[in-house]
Amino acid sequence: MKKLIALGLAACMTFSLAGCSGSAGKETEAASATETTAETSAEAETSAEATADAETSIDKLTVTYVTSPLNVPTIIEKDQEIFAKELGVPVEYAELTSGADQTQALASGDVQALYAVGATSVILSAANGADIKVLNMYSRSPKAFCMYSKDESLTTPESLKGKTIAGPTGTNLHELLVSYLAQADMTLDDVNYVNMSIPDAKAGLDGGSVDVALLAGATAYNAEQQGYHLVADGEGLISALIAVATTQKFYDEHPDVIKKLNAAQEEIASYMADNQEATMETVAATLDLDVDAVKEMYGFYDFSTEITDADKEGFQNTADFMYESGMIENELDVNTLFIQ
């Protein structure tokens, strides 16, 4: 009897231990399955994030394409197709030389980025209530903006009274003329100012229908080579700020595009620094200039993209000047122009 009881107890213990062991195994398998599922989910999420980061949230990008006066980054970007490579989408170029046309195209959505727009155009657009923001700087080049004439007697603001002066409105050249006249308490009302593109102003000067042409870049260089009289350049008169601009709306909705645009501009700067001779040759071919001419003019430009305190001060000086000269109706705090 005792043996039978002992055998029964042993059997029960064996069955109990087997049951515990099976339960524990199932729990371990379940935990392992849960961990595997979590790892797979995490990997899928990481993969999805990487894919989303690699994709661009637009089907194409349209930017302005302005080569004058000597927009080296613009020329190099298109030649090397750097925007398209960085964004992975087609890039279209809008050749709009007028500041007013550029800001209007941005406001309408026809272009998404103004790749080289004058500070005066940005300020005027913002003062009129448009959504426009400075993304970064493009260049600074006061000496590159000039007023040329055949008449060597035109050496003071007063000597320009009643003269026909031609150049593009809403640009650094426009600001140069008004600043120069202001030195003698004169305004545009004291001259016959005609809104013309830089090439047309130069043609008018060549043909004699224009007394003074507002010129920059290659066109100004050619006027100098022809022996024309330099009335004044922008040094000491204007900051000659050129910026890259977009809208706050586009910036907020497409941070991926903005990130890639910034990276592309760094690549452009690196190419220019590492391939100086090739850069000069490409620009010379695009602008139909001698390489030596490009090298001479290149020294007038600072193409660093960082927005400095001096740049903001220059924007404010331009805005104040535009308000005082009646170009904008209200004073403008230029801090509102920059991406927040």
KEKE-3310 file (N, C-alpha, C; in steps of 0.2 Angstrom, whole numbers, plus 5000, padded with zeros to 4 digits):
npx = (5004:5010:5019:5012:5005:5017:5021:5010:5011:5023:5020:5011:5018:5027:5019:5014:5026:5029:5019:5021:5033:5029:5020:5029:5037:5029:5026:5038:5040:5030:5034:5046:5041:5034:5044:5051:5041:5040:5053:5053:5043:5049:5060:5053:5047:5058:5063:5053:5054:5066:5064:5054:5061:5070:5063:5055:5044:5038:5033:5041:5052:5052:5063:5070:5080:5093:5106:5113:5119:5133:5130:5136:5134:5122:5124:5133:5126:5115:5123:5129:5118:5114:5103:5093:5099:5101:5088:5081:5071:5063:5069:5064:5067:5064:5066:5067:5070:5067:5064:5051:5044:5049:5045:5031:5029:5033:5023:5012:5014:5020:5033:5044:5055:5066:5080:5091:5087:5085:5087:5079:5068:5063:5059:5050:5040:5036:5031:5020:5012:5014:5018:5033:5049:5066:5078:5091:5107:5113:5122:5134:5138:5143:5151:5149:5138:5134:5134:5134:5140:5142:5145:5157:5156:5147:5148:5143:5128:5120:5123:5116:5103:5088:5092:5091:5089:5092:5086:5083:5069:5065:5076:5094:5101:5092:5090:5103:5104:5094:5099:5111:5106:5100:5110:5112:5100:5090:5078:5070:5061:5068:5075:5074:5068:5069:5061:5070:5077:5094:5102:5094:5095:5109:5110:5102:5111:5122:5116:5113:5101:5099:5106:5112:5116:5111:5120:5127:5138:5143:5139:5142:5155:5158:5155:5164:5176:5173:5177:5168:5161:5162:5150:5146:5148:5141:5148:5148:5136:5126:5121:5120:5113:5109:5098:5091:5075:5059:5043:5034:5024:5028:5040:5036:5027:5035:5048:5058:5061:5067:5078:5085:5088:5096:5107:5111:5115:5127:5134:5136:5144:5155:5159:5163:5173:5182:5184:5190:5195:5188:5176:5177:5178:5166:5157:5162:5159:5145:5141:5147:5160:5177:5188:5197:5191:5180:5186:5192:5180:5174:5180:5174:5163:5154:5150:5145:5133:5128:5117:5122:5124:5127:5122:5108:5107:5110:5099:5089:5093:5091:5077:5073:5078:5070:5057:5058:5060:5048:5045:5040:5025:5024:5035:5046:5050:5064:5067:5056:5057:5064:5066:5058)
npy = (4994:5006:5007:5009:5021:5029:5028:5034:5047:5051:5050:5060:5072:5071:5074:5086:5094:5093:5100:5113:5115:5115:5126:5137:5136:5140:5153:5159:5157:5166:5178:5180:5180:5192:5201:5200:5204:5218:5222:5220:5229:5241:5242:5243:5255:5263:5261:5267:5280:5283:5282:5292:5303:5303:5305:5319:5332:5338:5338:5345:5359:5376:5389:5406:5412:5421:5429:5441:5454:5447:5434:5421:5409:5405:5403:5392:5383:5379:5374:5363:5356:5356:5358:5350:5337:5336:5338:5328:5329:5336:5352:5368:5384:5401:5414:5429:5445:5457:5464:5466:5458:5446:5445:5445:5433:5424:5427:5423:5409:5404:5402:5395:5398:5412:5414:5424:5439:5456:5467:5478:5474:5464:5470:5480:5471:5465:5476:5479:5469:5456:5438:5435:5429:5430:5418:5415:5423:5429:5437:5451:5467:5481:5489:5484:5489:5502:5519:5524:5536:5545:5558:5567:5577:5575:5574:5576:5575:5586:5589:5580:5584:5585:5576:5561:5546:5529:5513:5497:5497:5496:5489:5486:5495:5505:5510:5514:5526:5534:5536:5542:5554:5560:5565:5578:5583:5579:5571:5558:5565:5576:5572:5563:5549:5533:5517:5503:5488:5481:5478:5485:5498:5500:5499:5511:5521:5518:5522:5535:5540:5540:5548:5544:5528:5515:5502:5485:5472:5462:5470:5483:5482:5481:5494:5501:5496:5502:5515:5523:5536:5534:5539:5536:5523:5510:5510:5515:5520:5511:5495:5485:5472:5455:5442:5426:5420:5415:5409:5411:5401:5391:5387:5382:5372:5363:5358:5348:5351:5364:5361:5353:5362:5371:5363:5361:5373:5374:5365:5371:5382:5375:5369:5380:5385:5374:5372:5384:5389:5382:5387:5400:5399:5394:5404:5414:5409:5408:5422:5427:5433:5438:5427:5433:5445:5441:5436:5448:5455:5447:5449:5459:5454:5446:5431:5423:5414:5416:5425:5440:5451:5463:5462:5462:5475:5482:5479:5485:5499:5501:5499:5510:5520:5518:5521:5534:5540:5539:5527:5516:5515:5514:5513:5500:5486:5476:5464:5456:5451:5440:5422:5414)
npz = (5000:5004:4995:4983:4986:4986:4973:4966:4971:4966:4952:4951:4954:4944:4933:4936:4936:4922:4917:4921:4915:4902:4901:4905:4894:4883:4887:4886:4872:4867:4872:4865:4852:4853:4855:4843:4834:4838:4835:4821:4817:4822:4813:4801:4803:4804:4791:4783:4787:4782:4769:4767:4770:4760:4749:4739:4742:4732:4714:4705:4704:4702:4698:4698:4685:4683:4676:4675:4686:4687:4691:4697:4705:4701:4687:4688:4695:4686:4675:4681:4685:4699:4708:4703:4705:4719:4724:4717:4708:4693:4688:4684:4675:4677:4667:4673:4673:4679:4695:4700:4692:4696:4710:4709:4702:4712:4721:4715:4714:4703:4703:4715:4722:4723:4715:4718:4720:4722:4736:4737:4729:4737:4749:4744:4739:4751:4758:4752:4756:4752:4754:4757:4760:4766:4763:4763:4760:4744:4736:4738:4732:4730:4721:4709:4703:4693:4685:4669:4657:4641:4642:4649:4658:4667:4683:4695:4706:4704:4691:4684:4682:4674:4664:4654:4661:4661:4667:4676:4686:4703:4708:4713:4705:4703:4716:4718:4709:4715:4728:4724:4719:4730:4738:4734:4738:4729:4718:4709:4702:4697:4686:4670:4672:4665:4664:4660:4654:4658:4646:4637:4642:4640:4626:4623:4628:4619:4607:4609:4614:4627:4641:4653:4658:4668:4674:4676:4680:4667:4657:4662:4662:4649:4645:4651:4645:4632:4634:4641:4652:4669:4680:4693:4705:4716:4728:4745:4743:4742:4748:4740:4741:4737:4738:4742:4740:4747:4750:4766:4768:4758:4764:4776:4772:4765:4771:4768:4755:4757:4765:4756:4747:4753:4756:4743:4739:4747:4741:4728:4732:4736:4724:4716:4724:4723:4710:4702:4690:4680:4684:4681:4667:4663:4666:4659:4646:4646:4648:4637:4638:4640:4649:4657:4660:4667:4679:4683:4687:4696:4708:4714:4721:4734:4738:4749:4758:4771:4782:4789:4803:4798:4785:4788:4794:4782:4774:4782:4781:4768:4767:4775:4768:4756:4762:4765:4753:4747:4741:4747:4758:4772:4786:4788:4798:4795:4801:4800:4788:4787:4788:4801)
capx = (5000:5014:5023:5007:5005:5023:5021:5005:5013:5028:5017:5008:5024:5030:5014:5014:5032:5029:5014:5024:5038:5026:5018:5034:5040:5024:5027:5045:5039:5026:5038:5051:5037:5032:5050:5052:5036:5042:5059:5051:5039:5054:5064:5049:5046:5064:5064:5048:5056:5072:5061:5051:5067:5073:5058:5054:5037:5035:5035:5046:5054:5053:5067:5071:5086:5095:5113:5116:5126:5138:5127:5140:5131:5116:5127:5136:5120:5112:5128:5130:5112:5115:5097:5090:5103:5100:5081:5078:5065:5065:5070:5063:5070:5060:5071:5064:5076:5064:5062:5044:5041:5051:5041:5025:5029:5033:5017:5007:5015:5023:5040:5044:5061:5069:5087:5095:5083:5087:5084:5074:5062:5060:5056:5044:5035:5033:5028:5013:5008:5015:5021:5040:5054:5073:5080:5098:5110:5116:5129:5135:5143:5141:5156:5147:5133:5137:5131:5139:5138:5147:5146:5162:5154:5142:5152:5139:5121:5117:5124:5111:5096:5085:5095:5087:5093:5088:5089:5078:5066:5065:5083:5099:5103:5087:5092:5109:5102:5090:5104:5116:5103:5099:5116:5111:5093:5087:5074:5069:5057:5073:5078:5069:5070:5065:5062:5073:5082:5101:5104:5091:5098:5115:5108:5100:5117:5126:5113:5112:5094:5100:5111:5115:5113:5112:5123:5130:5141:5146:5137:5146:5162:5159:5155:5171:5180:5172:5179:5162:5163:5159:5147:5147:5146:5137:5152:5147:5129:5121:5124:5119:5112:5105:5096:5087:5069:5054:5037:5034:5020:5032:5045:5032:5024:5040:5054:5062:5064:5071:5084:5089:5090:5102:5113:5113:5119:5133:5138:5138:5149:5161:5161:5166:5180:5187:5185:5190:5197:5182:5170:5178:5177:5159:5154:5164:5155:5138:5140:5151:5165:5184:5190:5201:5186:5176:5191:5192:5173:5173:5183:5169:5157:5155:5144:5143:5126:5126:5114:5125:5121:5129:5117:5102:5108:5110:5092:5086:5095:5088:5070:5072:5078:5064:5052:5060:5060:5042:5044:5035:5021:5025:5041:5046:5055:5066:5067:5050:5058:5068:5063:5058)
capy = (5000:5012:5008:5011:5028:5033:5028:5039:5054:5052:5052:5067:5077:5072:5077:5094:5098:5093:5105:5119:5116:5117:5133:5142:5137:5144:5160:5161:5158:5172:5184:5180:5182:5199:5205:5199:5209:5224:5224:5221:5236:5247:5242:5245:5262:5267:5261:5271:5287:5285:5283:5298:5308:5303:5308:5326:5333:5342:5335:5349:5365:5381:5394:5411:5411:5428:5428:5447:5456:5442:5429:5415:5403:5404:5400:5386:5378:5376:5370:5357:5353:5354:5358:5344:5331:5336:5337:5322:5331:5341:5359:5373:5390:5406:5420:5435:5450:5463:5463:5466:5452:5440:5444:5443:5426:5421:5428:5419:5402:5401:5400:5393:5401:5418:5413:5430:5445:5462:5469:5483:5470:5460:5475:5483:5466:5464:5482:5478:5464:5449:5433:5434:5429:5429:5411:5416:5429:5427:5441:5458:5469:5488:5492:5481:5493:5508:5523:5526:5541:5547:5565:5567:5583:5573:5572:5578:5574:5592:5589:5575:5587:5585:5571:5555:5541:5523:5507:5493:5499:5491:5485:5490:5501:5510:5513:5518:5532:5538:5538:5547:5561:5562:5568:5585:5584:5579:5565:5556:5571:5581:5569:5560:5542:5528:5510:5499:5482:5483:5478:5491:5505:5501:5501:5518:5525:5518:5525:5542:5542:5540:5552:5540:5521:5511:5496:5481:5466:5462:5476:5488:5480:5483:5501:5503:5495:5507:5521:5528:5539:5532:5544:5534:5516:5509:5510:5520:5523:5506:5489:5480:5465:5451:5437:5420:5421:5410:5412:5407:5396:5386:5385:5378:5366:5359:5358:5344:5355:5369:5357:5351:5368:5374:5358:5362:5380:5373:5361:5376:5386:5371:5368:5387:5386:5369:5372:5391:5390:5379:5391:5406:5398:5393:5410:5418:5406:5410:5429:5429:5437:5435:5424:5439:5450:5438:5436:5455:5457:5442:5452:5464:5450:5442:5426:5419:5414:5417:5431:5443:5457:5469:5461:5465:5482:5485:5479:5491:5505:5501:5500:5517:5524:5518:5525:5542:5543:5538:5521:5512:5520:5514:5511:5492:5482:5471:5458:5452:5448:5434:5416:5414)
capz = (5000:5005:4988:4979:4987:4984:4966:4964:4972:4961:4946:4951:4954:4937:4928:4938:4933:4915:4915:4923:4910:4896:4902:4904:4887:4879:4889:4883:4865:4866:4873:4859:4846:4854:4853:4835:4830:4839:4831:4814:4817:4822:4807:4796:4804:4802:4784:4781:4789:4778:4762:4767:4770:4753:4744:4739:4743:4726:4708:4701:4707:4697:4701:4694:4682:4681:4675:4676:4683:4687:4695:4696:4708:4696:4681:4690:4697:4680:4671:4684:4687:4706:4711:4701:4708:4726:4725:4714:4704:4688:4689:4678:4676:4674:4666:4675:4675:4683:4702:4701:4689:4700:4716:4706:4700:4718:4724:4711:4714:4697:4705:4722:4725:4719:4716:4716:4720:4725:4743:4736:4727:4743:4753:4741:4739:4758:4760:4748:4759:4750:4758:4755:4766:4764:4765:4764:4755:4737:4735:4740:4727:4728:4716:4702:4701:4690:4681:4664:4652:4636:4644:4655:4662:4672:4688:4702:4706:4701:4684:4681:4682:4667:4660:4653:4664:4660:4670:4678:4692:4709:4708:4716:4701:4705:4723:4717:4706:4720:4733:4722:4718:4737:4740:4732:4740:4722:4718:4702:4698:4694:4680:4666:4673:4661:4666:4655:4656:4658:4639:4633:4644:4637:4619:4622:4629:4613:4602:4610:4616:4634:4644:4658:4659:4675:4671:4681:4678:4660:4653:4664:4660:4642:4644:4653:4639:4627:4636:4643:4658:4675:4684:4700:4707:4722:4734:4749:4742:4743:4751:4734:4743:4733:4742:4740:4744:4745:4755:4773:4766:4755:4769:4781:4770:4762:4775:4765:4750:4760:4768:4751:4743:4757:4754:4736:4739:4750:4735:4723:4734:4736:4717:4714:4727:4721:4703:4701:4683:4677:4685:4677:4660:4662:4667:4653:4640:4647:4647:4631:4640:4641:4656:4661:4662:4673:4684:4686:4690:4701:4714:4717:4724:4740:4737:4755:4759:4778:4784:4795:4806:4793:4780:4791:4794:4775:4773:4786:4778:4761:4769:4778:4762:4752:4765:4765:4746:4745:4737:4751:4762:4779:4789:4789:4802:4791:4804:4798:4781:4787:4790:4809)
cpx = (5004:5018:5018:5006:5011:5023:5016:5008:5019:5025:5014:5013:5027:5026:5014:5020:5032:5024:5017:5029:5035:5023:5023:5037:5035:5025:5033:5044:5035:5030:5043:5047:5035:5038:5052:5048:5038:5048:5057:5047:5044:5058:5059:5048:5052:5065:5059:5050:5062:5069:5058:5056:5070:5069:5057:5047:5034:5037:5040:5047:5055:5057:5068:5079:5089:5103:5117:5115:5131:5136:5130:5137:5125:5119:5129:5131:5117:5116:5129:5124:5111:5108:5093:5093:5101:5093:5078:5072:5067:5065:5069:5065:5066:5065:5067:5069:5073:5062:5055:5041:5043:5046:5034:5024:5029:5026:5011:5008:5019:5030:5040:5050:5064:5076:5091:5089:5085:5084:5078:5067:5059:5056:5050:5038:5032:5029:5021:5009:5009:5019:5028:5045:5061:5076:5087:5101:5113:5122:5128:5140:5142:5145:5153:5142:5135:5132:5136:5136:5144:5149:5151:5161:5150:5146:5149:5132:5118:5117:5119:5104:5094:5087:5091:5092:5089:5091:5083:5075:5065:5071:5088:5102:5098:5088:5098:5108:5099:5095:5109:5113:5102:5104:5116:5103:5089:5083:5073:5065:5062:5076:5072:5071:5066:5067:5064:5077:5089:5103:5101:5094:5105:5115:5106:5106:5121:5123:5112:5105:5094:5106:5116:5112:5115:5114:5126:5133:5144:5145:5141:5153:5163:5159:5161:5176:5179:5174:5174:5164:5159:5157:5148:5145:5143:5141:5150:5140:5124:5125:5124:5118:5107:5104:5092:5081:5064:5048:5037:5029:5024:5037:5041:5030:5029:5047:5060:5066:5069:5078:5088:5092:5096:5108:5115:5117:5126:5137:5140:5144:5156:5164:5165:5173:5185:5188:5185:5191:5191:5176:5171:5176:5170:5155:5155:5160:5148:5137:5144:5156:5172:5185:5193:5196:5181:5180:5191:5186:5172:5175:5179:5163:5159:5149:5143:5136:5123:5123:5118:5121:5122:5123:5110:5102:5107:5102:5088:5087:5092:5080:5069:5073:5072:5058:5052:5059:5053:5040:5040:5031:5022:5032:5041:5052:5058:5067:5061:5051:5062:5064:5063:5059)
cpy = (5006:5013:5011:5019:5032:5034:5034:5046:5056:5054:5059:5072:5077:5075:5085:5097:5098:5099:5112:5121:5118:5124:5138:5142:5141:5152:5163:5162:5164:5178:5185:5183:5190:5203:5205:5204:5216:5227:5225:5228:5242:5247:5245:5253:5266:5267:5266:5279:5288:5286:5290:5304:5308:5306:5316:5327:5337:5338:5338:5355:5370:5387:5400:5410:5418:5428:5435:5450:5451:5437:5422:5409:5401:5400:5393:5380:5375:5372:5364:5353:5351:5354:5351:5337:5331:5335:5330:5323:5336:5348:5364:5380:5396:5412:5426:5440:5456:5460:5462:5460:5445:5439:5443:5436:5422:5421:5423:5411:5399:5399:5399:5396:5406:5417:5419:5436:5450:5464:5473:5479:5467:5465:5478:5478:5465:5470:5482:5472:5457:5445:5432:5434:5427:5423:5412:5422:5425:5431:5448:5461:5476:5491:5489:5485:5500:5512:5526:5531:5542:5554:5565:5573:5581:5570:5573:5576:5580:5592:5584:5578:5588:5580:5565:5549:5534:5517:5503:5496:5494:5486:5489:5496:5507:5514:5517:5525:5537:5540:5543:5554:5564:5566:5576:5587:5584:5572:5563:5561:5576:5578:5565:5552:5537:5521:5506:5493:5485:5483:5484:5498:5506:5503:5508:5522:5524:5522:5533:5544:5542:5544:5548:5533:5518:5504:5492:5475:5467:5468:5482:5488:5482:5490:5504:5502:5499:5514:5526:5530:5536:5538:5542:5526:5516:5510:5516:5523:5517:5500:5484:5473:5461:5445:5431:5420:5416:5413:5408:5401:5390:5383:5380:5372:5361:5360:5354:5348:5360:5366:5356:5357:5371:5369:5359:5368:5379:5369:5366:5380:5381:5370:5374:5387:5380:5369:5380:5392:5388:5384:5398:5405:5397:5399:5414:5416:5408:5417:5432:5435:5434:5432:5429:5444:5447:5438:5443:5457:5453:5445:5457:5460:5446:5437:5422:5420:5415:5424:5434:5449:5463:5468:5464:5472:5485:5484:5484:5498:5506:5502:5507:5521:5524:5521:5532:5544:5541:5531:5516:5517:5520:5511:5503:5490:5476:5464:5453:5449:5441:5428:5415:5407)
cpz = (5000:4998:4983:4980:4985:4977:4963:4965:4967:4954:4945:4951:4947:4932:4930:4935:4926:4913:4916:4917:4904:4896:4901:4897:4882:4881:4886:4875:4863:4867:4867:4853:4847:4852:4846:4832:4831:4835:4823:4813:4817:4816:4801:4796:4802:4794:4781:4782:4784:4771:4762:4766:4763:4748:4744:4738:4737:4720:4704:4705:4701:4701:4696:4691:4679:4681:4676:4683:4682:4692:4695:4699:4703:4690:4682:4691:4691:4676:4674:4686:4695:4710:4710:4704:4715:4728:4722:4710:4698:4690:4683:4680:4673:4673:4667:4677:4680:4690:4703:4698:4693:4706:4714:4705:4707:4721:4721:4711:4708:4698:4712:4725:4720:4720:4714:4715:4724:4732:4742:4734:4733:4747:4750:4741:4746:4760:4757:4751:4757:4754:4755:4760:4763:4767:4767:4759:4749:4736:4738:4735:4725:4722:4709:4699:4699:4686:4676:4659:4647:4638:4650:4660:4668:4678:4695:4701:4702:4693:4680:4680:4675:4662:4659:4656:4664:4664:4673:4685:4697:4710:4712:4712:4702:4711:4722:4714:4711:4726:4731:4721:4725:4740:4739:4734:4733:4723:4711:4698:4695:4688:4676:4667:4669:4663:4660:4658:4655:4650:4635:4635:4641:4629:4618:4623:4622:4608:4603:4613:4624:4636:4649:4658:4665:4673:4677:4677:4671:4656:4655:4662:4653:4641:4646:4648:4633:4628:4639:4650:4664:4680:4691:4700:4714:4729:4739:4748:4744:4745:4745:4737:4738:4738:4738:4744:4742:4749:4761:4772:4763:4760:4774:4779:4767:4765:4771:4759:4752:4762:4762:4747:4747:4756:4747:4735:4742:4744:4730:4725:4734:4729:4715:4718:4725:4714:4700:4693:4679:4678:4681:4669:4658:4662:4661:4647:4640:4646:4641:4633:4640:4648:4660:4664:4668:4679:4688:4690:4696:4708:4717:4721:4730:4740:4743:4756:4766:4779:4790:4797:4801:4787:4782:4792:4787:4773:4776:4783:4772:4762:4771:4772:4757:4755:4764:4758:4743:4741:4741:4756:4769:4781:4789:4793:4798:4794:4802:4791:4781:4790:4798:4811)
residu = (MET:LYS:LYS:LEU:ILE:ALA:LEU:GLY:LEU:ALA:ALA:CYS:MET:THR:PHE:SER:LEU:ALA:GLY:CYS:SER:GLY:SER:ALA:GLY:LYS:GLU:THR:GLU:ALA:ALA:SER:ALA:THR:GLU:THR:THR:ALA:GLU:THR:SER:ALA:GLU:ALA:GLU:THR:SER:ALA:GLU:ALA:THR:ALA:ASP:ALA:GLU:THR:SER:ILE:ASP:LYS:LEU:THR:VAL:THR:TYR:VAL:THR:SER:PRO:LEU:ASN:VAL:PRO:THR:ILE:ILE:GLU:LYS:ASP:GLN:GLU:ILE:PHE:ALA:LYS:GLU:LEU:GLY:VAL:PRO:VAL:GLU:TYR:ALA:GLU:LEU:THR:SER:GLY:ALA:ASP:GLN:THR:GLN:ALA:LEU:ALA:SER:GLY:ASP:VAL:GLN:ALA:LEU:TYR:ALA:VAL:GLY:ALA:THR:SER:VAL:ILE:LEU:SER:ALA:ALA:ASN:GLY:ALA:ASP:ILE:LYS:VAL:LEU:ASN:MET:TYR:SER:ARG:SER:PRO:LYS:ALA:PHE:CYS:MET:TYR:SER:LYS:ASP:GLU:SER:LEU:THR:THR:PRO:GLU:SER:LEU:LYS:GLY:LYS:THR:ILE:ALA:GLY:PRO:THR:GLY:THR:ASN:LEU:HIS:GLU:LEU:LEU:VAL:SER:TYR:LEU:ALA:GLN:ALA:ASP:MET:THR:LEU:ASP:ASP:VAL:ASN:TYR:VAL:ASN:MET:SER:ILE:PRO:ASP:ALA:LYS:ALA:GLY:LEU:ASP:GLY:GLY:SER:VAL:ASP:VAL:ALA:LEU:LEU:ALA:GLY:ALA:THR:ALA:TYR:ASN:ALA:GLU:GLN:GLN:GLY:TYR:HIS:LEU:VAL:ALA:ASP:GLY:GLU:GLY:LEU:ILE:SER:ALA:LEU:ILE:ALA:VAL:ALA:THR:THR:GLN:LYS:PHE:TYR:ASP:GLU:HIS:PRO:ASP:VAL:ILE:LYS:LYS:LEU:ASN:ALA:ALA:GLN:GLU:GLU:ILE:ALA:SER:TYR:MET:ALA:ASP:ASN:GLN:GLU:ALA:THR:MET:GLU:THR:VAL:ALA:ALA:THR:LEU:ASP:LEU:ASP:VAL:ASP:ALA:VAL:LYS:GLU:MET:TYR:GLY:PHE:TYR:ASP:PHE:SER:THR:GLU:ILE:THR:ASP:ALA:ASP:LYS:GLU:GLY:PHE:GLN:ASN:THR:ALA:ASP:PHE:MET:TYR:GLU:SER:GLY:MET:ILE:GLU:ASN:GLU:LEU:ASP:VAL:ASN:THR:LEU:PHE:ILE:GLN)
# end
